Amino acid sequence: MTNVSETENNKNGNKPGILKIMQSVLAGAIGVQSNRRREEDFSSHSPWPYIIAGVLFTAIFVAGLIVVVQLVIANQ
């Protein structure tokens, strides 16, 4: 019964903050996200903040790798 009320609270406007979204995306990318946190994420109001944060994280990560590779190649 507790899970139902928590889910209803999330649907009633309990939006996750930017810090919580960033923590969830980083933990998911590394692979260390707890089951409780994953359930909170999936019961949140909308998946769009997580999708946008995931795409931005991936783009920044790939851009960072490209920069590092370019720096290593330029120094050879």
N, C-alpha and C positions, 0 to 999 in steps of 0.2 A: 504494500500500500504506500510505503514511503517513496518508492520509485515513481509511482503515478503522480504523486503530489509534486515531486521535484521536476518531472517532465512538464506538468501543467504550469509550474512557476516559470520555467524557461520559455514556454510558449506564450505566456502572458506578458512578456516584455523584459525578462531578465536577459538582456543582451550581453554577450561576453565582451570584455574590454579589449583594447588593442594589445595590451601586455599579455593577456591570457591567450589570445589568438597567436601572437608571436611565439610564446612558449610552446603551444601545442604544435605549431608548424615545425619548429626546430627539434622538438622531442620526436616528432614523427619522422623527420628527415634522418635523424641519427638512429632511430629505432629503439628508443628507451621510454616511450610513452606508457604510462600506467593504464591498466584496464579501466580504473575509475575515471581517469581524465578523458579517455577515449569515449566512454559512455556519456560523459557530460558534453563533449563536443558534438556527438551525434544527436543528442537531445536538444541542441540549441535551436534558436529561432530560425536561422537560415544558414545554409551551407556556403553562401556567397562570400562572406568575410574570409572563411578558411580557404576557399578556392583562389580568391584574389591573392591572399597572403602566400599561398603555396606557389602560384605562378610567379609572383614577384621574387620570392626566395630563390626559385630555380633560375630565373633570369640573372639575378645578382650573382649567384654561385657560378653559373657558366661564364659570365663576363669576368669574374675574378679569376677563374681558371685560364681564360684566354689571356688576360693581362700577365699572369705569372709565367705562362709558357712563352709569351712574346719577350718578356724580360730575360728569361733564361736563354732563349735563342739569340737575343741581341748581345749578350755578354760572352758568347762563345767565340 
